[in-house]
Amino acid sequence: MKKAVLFLFIILGLSCSNKDKEKSNSTKNSTYKQSEMAALMLEMYALNLENKALILEGKKPKEFPSEFLKIHSATLTDPSDRNAAFEGFSEIYIKSYEEMLLSSTDSMKGMHNKTINSCIACHKTTCIGPIPKIKKLLISTN
């Protein structure tokens, strides 16, 4: 399952990196290199997919992954995207994730969705490509 999740996360990262990919395809000797942020977001996607499965089984996700704090320093595909909005959404994501881990099992679905919605909100401002994939992380509350 982890391999499948990692694969999905790689696809997510690549969808945000089309600018670099187009540049590397335009020259014969260039090769595409994934940004640190794209790689991190693939990891985040994978873990949130695992969290969704755990929550649906009635289990709580484990602990806060410290590598997620790299969101504040990882190199972006387009460095100009690191702005006040990005930093604000990053903080909201970290806080929401931590709150989810502390929440009761009864409120876990809602807290997980709050965390995922923070991703969607950020991606609405920049790099909208992965939004449909991110929405798949949401848990139906019906």
N, C-alpha and C positions, 0 to 999 in steps of 0.2 A: 504494500500500500504506500509506503514511504517513497518508493521509486516513482509510482504513478503520480503522487502529489508533487514530487520534485519536478517531474516532467511538466506538469501543468503550470508550476510556478515559473519554469524557464520560458514557456510560451508567453506567459503574462509579461515577463521582463522584456522579451523580444518585441512585443507589440508596442512598447513605449520607446523603443530604440530605433525606430524607422529612419530617423534623420541620419544617425551615424551609419546605419546599414546602407542607405542610399549613397552616402559619401564614399563608403568603402567599395561599393559596387561600381562607382564611376571611375575608379582608378584600378589598373590591373594589379599592382603590387600591394594594395592595401588589403587588410583583413579586418573583419568585424571583431571588435572586442566589447564585450558586455560591460556596462558601467557597474561600479560597486553597488549603486542604489538599485539597479535592475536586479542584480543577484540577491540583494537583501530582500527586496519585495517578493521575489520568488520563494525565498525561505519563509517569509511572513505568510504568504498565501498557503504554502504547504502546511504550516503549523495551524493556521486557522481552519483549514480543511480537516485536519485531525481533530481539532477542538470541536468542530461541528459534529463529527461522528461520535465523539465521547459524550457530548451533551445530549445527543439524540438517544444514546444508550443509558442516560440518566447518571452519567459520571461527570466529575469535575475535571477540567484540564489541570495539568500538573503545576508548574511554576512559571513565573515570568522569565522568558528567555533573554538573558543579558545582551545577546547579540542584537536584539531589536533596538538597543540604545544607539547603535551605529547609524540610525536614521538621521541623527544630528550631524554626522561627519562623513558619511559615505559620499563618494563622488557621484554626482548626477550626470546623466547623459548630456543634458544641457545645464551647465552650472548656473545660468541666469534664472532657472526655475527655483533655486533656493532663495526664497524671499520670505517676507513676514507671514504671508498666508501659509506657505509650506511649513514653516516652523510652528505656526499656531496649530495647524492640523496634525503635525507630528506629535505635539504635546497632548492634544486631545486623544489621539490614538493610544499613546502610552498610558495615559491616565485611565481611559476606558478599559483597556486590557487589564490593567492592575485591579480596577474595580470589579471586573468580571470574575477574576480569580478569587476575590474576597466575598462575592455574592453567594446567597443561598442557592441550593439546587433548584428551588422553585423559580427563582428570578434569573437563572443562568441563560435561558434562551434570549430573553430581552436584553440582557447585558452583552451577550455575544453579538446580537444584532446591532446594538449601539456601537460596538467596536468596529464592526464591518461597515456600518453607515458612515463612520468617520473616514474610512478609506475612500468610500464613494464620493463623499463631499469634497475631499481633497482632489480626487481625480477629475471632478467636474471643473476645477479651475485650471488644470494642466494635465495633459496626457489622458484624454478621455477613452482611448482605445480599450483598456482593460476593464472598463466598468461592467460590461455584460458578464465577464468571467467572475469578477468580484461579487456581483449580485448572487451568484450561485452559492456563495458562502453563507448567505442569509438563511435563517431557520424560520420556516413557516410557523406562525403563532396561532394558527386556526385550531 
